[in-house]
Amino acid sequence: MPEQGWWIWPLLLYTFGVLAAIDALWQGRTAQGTIAWVLGLLLMPLITLPLYLFFGSRRFHGYLRARRHGDHSLSFIADQIQAGLEHFALPPDQLTRPLYPLFRLPQMGGNQCRLLTDGDTTFSTMFRRIAEARRYICVQFYILRDDDTGQELASLLCQQARAGVATYLLYDEIGSRGLGRRFLQPLEEAGVRVSRFNPLQLRNRTQLNFRNHRKLVICDGEYAYVGGYNVGNEYRGSSEKEGFWRDTHVEIHGPAALSFQLSFTEDWHWATQYIPAIEWNSCPASGNNNVMCIASGPADETESASLYFTHLIHSARQRCWLVSPYFVPDQNLVSALQLAGLRGIDIRILVPEKSDSWLVQQAMRGYIDLLQHCNVRFYTYKKGFLHQKVLLIDDEWSSIGSANLDNRSLRINFEIGALIQSKEFAAETEAMLLNDFSHSELTHISHHWWPVLLAKTTRLLAPLL
């Protein structure tokens, strides 16, 4: 009798495969990714169905974002920010107009921005500001290592927590894998509020693919630090594996710090289900830089990160200089770069010679070959490992953050960056990039059949990279 019911299991498997294929069709944002999932679920459900359950979702269900999904506590804070920063908020201009509905909080005037391009300087600056905080500290990193740099940060946070400063530490469990009780227990005992983002728990089993890639420090609502630096010894400037480490961060002092603080609060609320006890009074103007917080992620109603970069490239009138350690762009960005190159815009893209992902390195070659035909110039950084994520538009706009130009940053990860309008800051960014270009060579792609075939093949994996 049991042998007669063998057909039930294949029937159930294919039924669930069909249901998952319908879900993939319903939620899919790109034709390529949707077609891949649908065909896999219909033709190979035994293999594809478990993968789809853990990695297939393109929506981060349950993430309560202020101004978007109606959580009353977060909405109230957003209203407070809008009211408190009203006299710093700038009306949209031609470049920022489409960004306001994407990222909700406006561009803020009255800020002072400082480039941080050296690992030791970056950490000493952030750590000094953490030590000087008197009310609260918010720290968020994708990678947090239990090494000398991580222990230095932990010691500062413990010291501040014992002194009565409200201290919050949020880290991504995948990026910070290996971080154990030896590191976390002293923090908790000192009174530091510590949480993982999207932890590896049963309730999050369909959202494990979504990681928080943000790197953010907030001190007293007055200073914000954002960019490419994580917390680890290699970010000091030298890695045993990659050698010299090149990265960029930015210090923001002024009213815009509250915009970044709201992003942290949303992430903290998702991870812990409570609002951190921090203040929302804006600090006085401290400079003449205009800053907009660019916080993107899979909870957004649109593909905000991809639209953001595409719009900036289309907005360029003289130049667009771009740096990304992982250059595997989507079709929107490819088209924008092609058109900009054909318009005669000075398009320069700096990529690393060394990469920690062989697949990404091979896929990158296919895009480089494609774009070089449209007057896009690629440069290969020779001095060490390039990890910064920077975009310079004309002589006025700079973008510095955590987002790479790959599918994960554009669609899957939570990312954060700063869009800065300032001719003085843009000049500093230009000088920084010119120095990077001086340590680079024009990128040459082999046209032998084997490298070309390999690049074209790995490009097919771009939605997964």
ZILIN-V621825 format. One record per residue. N is the residue number from 0. OMEGA is omega in whole degrees, 0 to 359 (* if undefined). NEAR is the number of other ideal C-beta (glycine too) atoms within 12 Angstrom. D_CENTER is the distance of its C-alpha to the mean C-alpha in Angstrom with 1 decimal. Layout:
# ZILIN-V621825
N,OMEGA,NEAR,D_CENTER
N,OMEGA,NEAR,D_CENTER
This chain:
# ZILIN-V621825
0,179,5,56.2
1,181,8,52.7
2,183,7,52.8
3,182,7,53.3
4,183,11,50.0
5,186,11,47.8
6,183,13,46.6
7,184,13,44.8
8,174,14,41.9
9,179,14,41.1
10,178,14,41.6
11,181,17,39.1
12,181,22,36.5
13,176,22,36.8
14,178,19,36.9
15,177,23,33.6
16,178,32,32.3
17,179,21,33.5
18,178,21,31.9
19,178,33,28.5
20,177,30,28.9
21,178,19,29.7
22,179,25,26.6
23,178,35,24.5
24,183,24,26.4
25,186,17,25.9
26,187,24,22.1
27,180,27,21.1
28,179,30,19.1
29,182,24,19.9
30,183,15,23.4
31,181,21,22.6
32,181,33,20.8
33,180,24,23.3
34,181,19,26.2
35,180,28,25.1
36,183,37,24.9
37,180,29,28.1
38,179,20,30.1
39,182,26,29.0
40,180,34,29.8
41,186,26,33.1
42,182,18,34.3
43,185,21,33.0
44,181,30,32.3
45,181,19,33.2
46,191,14,30.3
47,184,28,27.7
48,177,29,28.2
49,178,20,26.9
50,181,24,23.8
51,181,37,23.3
52,183,24,23.8
53,188,19,21.0
54,189,27,18.5
55,185,36,19.8
56,176,32,18.6
57,178,33,16.2
58,181,27,16.5
59,185,34,15.5
60,174,20,19.0
61,180,21,19.9
62,185,31,16.8
63,181,29,18.7
64,176,34,16.9
65,179,37,19.0
66,185,30,20.5
67,186,25,19.7
68,167,23,21.5
69,174,13,24.2
70,190,24,23.8
71,181,15,26.4
72,181,22,25.2
73,178,33,21.7
74,178,24,23.4
75,178,19,25.9
76,179,35,23.4
77,177,33,21.7
78,177,20,25.3
79,180,26,26.0
80,180,38,23.1
81,181,26,24.3
82,184,17,27.8
83,183,27,27.2
84,186,37,25.1
85,183,18,27.3
86,174,16,29.0
87,184,34,25.8
88,181,28,24.2
89,176,29,24.7
90,181,15,25.9
91,173,20,23.8
92,185,19,24.8
93,182,15,24.6
94,186,28,21.1
95,186,33,19.6
96,179,18,21.9
97,181,20,19.9
98,181,36,16.7
99,178,25,18.7
100,179,20,19.2
101,188,32,15.6
102,167,41,14.1
103,179,31,17.5
104,186,42,17.8
105,172,33,19.4
106,183,36,19.1
107,175,45,20.9
108,173,30,23.5
109,182,30,25.0
110,173,42,22.2
111,184,31,22.4
112,182,41,19.5
113,177,36,19.8
114,176,38,18.1
115,188,33,17.7
116,180,33,18.0
117,185,24,20.0
118,181,34,19.1
119,179,21,22.2
120,181,22,22.1
121,183,36,18.5
122,179,33,19.4
123,178,21,22.9
124,180,28,21.7
125,183,41,19.3
126,177,32,21.9
127,180,19,24.7
128,176,31,23.1
129,181,38,22.5
130,182,23,26.2
131,180,20,27.3
132,183,33,25.7
133,183,20,28.6
134,181,26,27.3
135,181,36,23.9
136,176,46,20.8
137,183,47,17.4
138,182,46,15.3
139,179,47,12.0
140,174,45,10.6
141,179,42,9.3
142,175,34,12.3
143,186,40,15.5
144,175,29,18.6
145,177,27,22.2
146,184,24,23.4
147,181,17,24.8
148,178,32,21.6
149,179,36,20.6
150,177,23,24.2
151,177,27,24.4
152,181,39,21.6
153,180,37,23.3
154,178,22,26.6
155,180,35,25.4
156,177,45,24.0
157,180,29,27.3
158,181,25,29.3
159,179,35,27.8
160,178,29,28.0
161,179,17,31.7
162,177,22,32.3
163,177,16,31.4
164,177,30,27.9
165,189,29,25.7
166,184,39,22.9
167,179,40,19.9
168,180,46,17.7
169,181,43,15.0
170,178,45,13.6
171,187,36,12.4
172,178,29,15.6
173,179,27,14.6
174,182,30,12.6
175,180,35,15.4
176,183,18,18.2
177,178,19,21.5
178,189,31,21.0
179,183,16,24.4
180,179,13,27.0
181,179,13,28.2
182,190,28,25.0
183,185,27,24.4
184,178,16,28.0
185,177,24,28.9
186,182,36,26.0
187,179,19,27.2
188,179,16,30.7
189,179,24,30.0
190,176,22,28.6
191,175,36,24.9
192,185,29,23.2
193,177,34,21.0
194,170,31,19.0
195,174,30,16.9
196,178,42,14.2
197,185,38,15.5
198,181,27,18.2
199,180,19,20.2
200,184,14,22.9
201,183,10,25.2
202,181,13,24.0
203,190,26,20.5
204,180,19,21.9
205,183,26,20.7
206,183,33,17.0
207,182,25,16.4
208,182,28,14.2
209,181,38,11.5
210,178,35,9.5
211,186,47,7.6
212,185,44,4.9
213,174,47,5.2
214,192,50,7.9
215,172,52,10.5
216,177,47,14.3
217,178,49,16.7
218,175,41,20.4
219,180,30,23.1
220,183,39,21.2
221,181,37,22.0
222,174,39,19.4
223,177,50,15.6
224,184,46,13.7
225,179,50,10.1
226,187,46,8.7
227,184,43,8.5
228,165,45,11.3
229,181,40,11.7
230,179,44,15.2
231,183,37,17.6
232,182,25,20.6
233,181,30,19.2
234,174,41,16.8
235,178,29,20.1
236,181,26,20.8
237,179,22,22.4
238,180,25,21.8
239,184,14,24.9
240,186,15,23.3
241,183,26,21.3
242,181,21,23.4
243,183,27,22.2
244,182,36,18.5
245,183,42,17.1
246,180,46,14.0
247,174,45,13.4
248,175,43,12.7
249,174,51,14.3
250,180,41,16.8
251,178,50,17.4
252,180,32,20.9
253,184,36,22.1
254,183,43,22.0
255,179,49,18.4
256,180,50,17.5
257,176,42,18.5
258,178,47,15.9
259,178,49,13.2
260,177,51,15.7
261,177,46,15.9
262,178,47,12.3
263,182,47,13.2
264,178,42,16.5
265,179,46,15.3
266,181,47,13.3
267,180,41,16.4
268,178,32,18.7
269,185,37,17.3
270,189,33,17.6
271,183,24,21.0
272,171,16,22.5
273,183,18,23.5
274,178,32,22.6
275,182,36,22.2
276,180,20,25.3
277,187,34,23.8
278,185,27,25.2
279,176,32,24.3
280,182,20,26.6
281,177,32,25.2
282,181,31,26.1
283,176,20,28.3
284,182,23,27.2
285,181,25,26.7
286,182,27,26.1
287,178,22,25.9
288,175,39,22.3
289,186,40,20.8
290,175,50,17.2
291,177,47,15.1
292,180,48,12.1
293,180,46,9.5
294,184,45,8.1
295,178,41,7.4
296,183,44,8.1
297,175,37,11.2
298,181,37,13.4
299,181,35,13.6
300,177,21,16.9
301,177,26,15.7
302,192,33,13.0
303,182,36,11.6
304,179,45,8.8
305,179,35,11.5
306,181,28,14.1
307,182,45,12.4
308,179,46,12.4
309,181,33,15.7
310,180,35,17.2
311,179,43,16.5
312,178,40,18.1
313,183,25,21.0
314,183,32,21.5
315,179,34,22.2
316,177,20,25.9
317,184,20,26.5
318,174,32,23.5
319,178,41,19.9
320,190,41,18.6
321,178,46,15.3
322,177,43,13.9
323,178,41,11.6
324,180,39,12.5
325,185,36,12.0
326,176,46,13.7
327,190,40,14.6
328,174,42,14.2
329,186,34,15.7
330,177,24,19.1
331,181,28,18.2
332,177,43,16.4
333,181,32,19.3
334,180,22,21.8
335,179,35,20.4
336,178,42,20.5
337,181,26,24.0
338,179,24,25.4
339,177,37,24.1
340,180,29,25.8
341,176,16,28.9
342,180,22,29.1
343,177,16,29.5
344,177,30,26.2
345,181,25,25.5
346,175,33,22.5
347,180,36,21.3
348,181,46,18.5
349,181,44,18.1
350,182,46,17.2
351,170,39,18.2
352,179,26,21.6
353,177,25,20.6
354,177,30,18.0
355,177,20,17.5
356,181,24,17.5
357,181,15,20.9
358,179,24,20.1
359,180,34,17.0
360,180,30,19.3
361,179,31,22.1
362,180,34,20.2
363,184,40,19.0
364,179,36,22.6
365,179,33,23.5
366,179,39,21.1
367,180,37,22.4
368,181,26,25.9
369,187,29,25.4
370,179,35,23.9
371,178,25,26.4
372,180,17,29.1
373,175,25,27.7
374,174,21,27.9
375,182,41,24.2
376,178,30,24.5
377,177,37,22.5
378,179,33,22.7
379,181,32,22.3
380,189,38,21.4
381,190,23,24.4
382,182,25,24.2
383,181,29,21.8
384,181,31,18.3
385,184,41,15.8
386,184,42,12.2
387,178,48,11.3
388,189,46,9.2
389,176,49,11.8
390,178,45,13.7
391,180,45,17.2
392,179,37,19.2
393,182,26,23.0
394,186,23,24.1
395,189,30,22.5
396,176,42,18.7
397,177,46,15.9
398,181,49,12.1
399,182,47,10.2
400,185,50,6.6
401,189,50,3.8
402,170,49,3.5
403,176,42,6.7
404,176,46,9.6
405,185,39,10.4
406,182,36,11.2
407,180,36,8.9
408,184,44,5.6
409,187,44,8.1
410,192,45,9.9
411,184,41,9.5
412,166,37,6.3
413,184,46,5.6
414,177,49,2.6
415,179,49,5.0
416,179,47,7.2
417,172,53,11.0
418,189,52,13.4
419,176,48,16.6
420,181,37,20.0
421,178,35,22.5
422,179,20,24.8
423,180,22,25.2
424,177,35,21.6
425,177,32,21.2
426,176,19,24.2
427,178,27,22.7
428,177,40,19.5
429,180,29,22.1
430,178,19,24.1
431,183,32,21.2
432,176,36,20.4
433,176,19,24.1
434,177,22,24.4
435,179,36,21.8
436,180,30,23.7
437,177,15,26.8
438,185,21,25.6
439,175,28,24.8
440,173,18,27.0
441,184,19,27.1
442,177,29,25.7
443,182,16,28.5
444,178,26,28.2
445,179,17,31.1
446,172,15,33.0
447,190,11,35.0
448,185,10,35.1
449,177,13,33.5
450,179,21,30.1
451,178,20,30.0
452,180,17,30.6
453,179,24,28.0
454,180,30,25.3
455,179,21,26.4
456,182,17,26.5
457,176,26,23.0
458,178,33,21.6
459,180,21,22.9
460,184,25,20.3
461,179,36,17.4
462,181,31,16.5
463,186,27,16.4
464,*,33,14.4
